[in-house]
Every structure is written in C-alpha cells, then in structure tokens.
C-alpha cells in the first residue's frame, strides 16, 4: 500500500505520521507538498498535525484553498481513506469534508497530555481493530480542539454512528465529548488526538498502532476484492 | 476605478461559548466593574478594495467574508465600506 502524507507550510507532524505508517504497516509513506494536484496514485491520504499557514486566520482556513485539498476531495469522493489528525481535522472541517468546526479550548489552555478515548464505533475502516466501548490511550496537543456543531448536525452524527471516538475526560470542552468523527460514507476520519504518537512502547502507549493496521488491512482487502472482480469479469 | 476602505468585524455566533470573552469579563468583575456583561472578543480586519462601483465592492467583500474571512458554521460578520479619495 502507498500512503500520501500531505505537507502544508507549517505542518509539523508530517514526519511523525510517515514514520508511524512505515513502522506499523511496512507500507510506503510519501510526503506530498501542498501544491500537488493529483493523488490518484495513493491508497490512503493523511493530513497531519501542525499549524498550516500559521493558522493565522482560523485553524485550517487557508490550507483549505491549497491545490492538494481539491485532490483530497476527489479521492475522498472515490471512497479512498482520508485521515485528518489535529490540524488535519481542522482542515477537513474547513474544507467541508467533515461537518462542524474546531474552536479554542474552553479552558483557554494548550493541552499536551495523554488522554483516554472511548471507541464509539468499530465498524469503520479506521477503527475495525478496536472493540466497541474500549478505552484507549492516545495523546493530544492542541489549543483549538473544542469540537462544535449545531443540533441538527450532532443528531445526524449520532444517528449515523459517525462519532468514532469520545474523550473519557473532556480536555477542551468539545460538545458531547467528541474527539473524532467520520463522514457519511465512513471513509474520512478526523480526530484531534495523535495516533502516530502512540505506536511504540517508549511512547507510553501503542494504542495508535491498530488505527494504521486497521486502515492497512481495509485497503488490502478492498484491493483484493477489486482484483477478484476484475478477473471474474475478464 | 474607485478605492474603498473596508472594515470587517467577526464574532463567534451568540450560541457558541467564547472562552476569551468570558475570561476578560471575569477579570472586569474582579476589578470591580460589576456592570460589564456579555463581553465577546472578535476579530477586526481592515483592507482596501478597488472596484468600479460601491455595489460591486459590496458584493466582493460579502463573498470574501462568506468564503474566507469568516467560517459561517460558527461565526457571524459585519462590514462597512467607505470610498476614499486618492491623493
């Protein structure tokens, strides 16, 4: 499998994400600059954490207009897996690939610490390797991670089982303790915690490994399915 | 071409909690200004716009606010335009 890790001016978790993918899955992970316009060659796309364009206007607001985001949208529409971590999540909401918005933490603190997440949905390509209701340990590092959405959107997220993770103890004031959400099709996940920082014993948690493994397995199965259908048709 | 001076103000929607505004309001209360309430912190932007007419300039500024300067999911905005004489 071949992963694209998008690099915006100001991304700072790009190398961490690529290393985690290589370490955990053994796959290729390529750093792709924000002016790329074609991502059709990749099996999965990761929007990493950081401060794209300095986050001067709003988090993720300027990155949304990068040429590569149009390519991300096209691939997402095709059903390709897109994972947005932290600033990547903010870019996904600003570009309307995910609903809602991420605002300054209600406590005004920049929180950098290990958090406990509750797995709310294990029926997605990102979470299949977790057990529903399981508590996992993934660190956060953000000042603007308070997820907000209007009541209609929240109802849609709940009825569609699109809340993937919630915080056990809310660190930022997110509505309904939401830490990560899926799009309607289930192939786009945005989350504030950093799974790439929980993939080695010395990182104090390896709970992030299963997210990358789960994605890897899903892509492999999807590819095998396409292959099988292809040969059946020929 | 005419030149317009534009002032844009952006706030979080009233339904969205503004932690910065809340913290500053608390500080005012602590300092004895009990009469202060509903304090919200927003953003102020100033720019100039070249355009053939006021209505054209308004349309473009409206678009900038909707598309880039504010996030309509959580923010509201207001703006004023003033024609400036070029020296």
Contacts between the chains, C-beta under 8 A, distances in Angstrom:
chain1	res1	chain2	res2	distance
A	57	B	68	7.3
A	57	B	69	7.2
A	58	B	71	5.8
A	61	B	68	7.1
A	61	B	71	6.8
A	65	B	68	7.7
A	93	B	73	7.6
A	94	B	71	6.8
A	99	B	73	7.9
A	100	B	73	6.8
A	101	B	71	5.8
A	101	B	73	4.6
A	101	B	74	4.5
A	103	B	12	7.3
A	103	B	16	6.8
A	103	B	74	6.4
A	104	B	19	5.7
A	104	B	20	6.8
A	105	B	19	7.1
A	106	B	17	6.1
A	106	B	19	5.0
A	107	B	19	7.1
A	108	B	19	5.1
A	108	B	20	6.9
A	108	B	23	6.0
A	148	B	16	5.9
A	148	B	73	8.0
A	148	B	74	6.0
A	149	B	73	7.7
A	173	B	17	7.1
A	173	B	19	7.7
